[in-house]
Amino acid sequence: MTIGKGKRPRDPNQLAKWIVEQSTNPAPEPEVQPKAPPVDPASLSQYMAEIGRKGGQIGGKRRLKTMTREQRQKAAKRAAKARWRNAKNNKN
């Protein structure tokens, strides 16, 4: 036989039984999901910020482990140039 909405049986007798069962049994009612309580937007944004900060902290450490020495040096040079460029722009 079949389970749920699977394939229909090939045997004519089993097919007839399956059709009768499908037509006479009431369809199961879908379960109603309870609504979640309303969430304060301020606390939600604070929670999301904490998650993002934690992921950023982990990501930097993991990135350093996977980078080669040359890649780390290149990234450090780019960061230093960007810092000096910002310092010169803020001076004027």
Beta strands, then each sheet from edge to edge (+ up, - down):
end
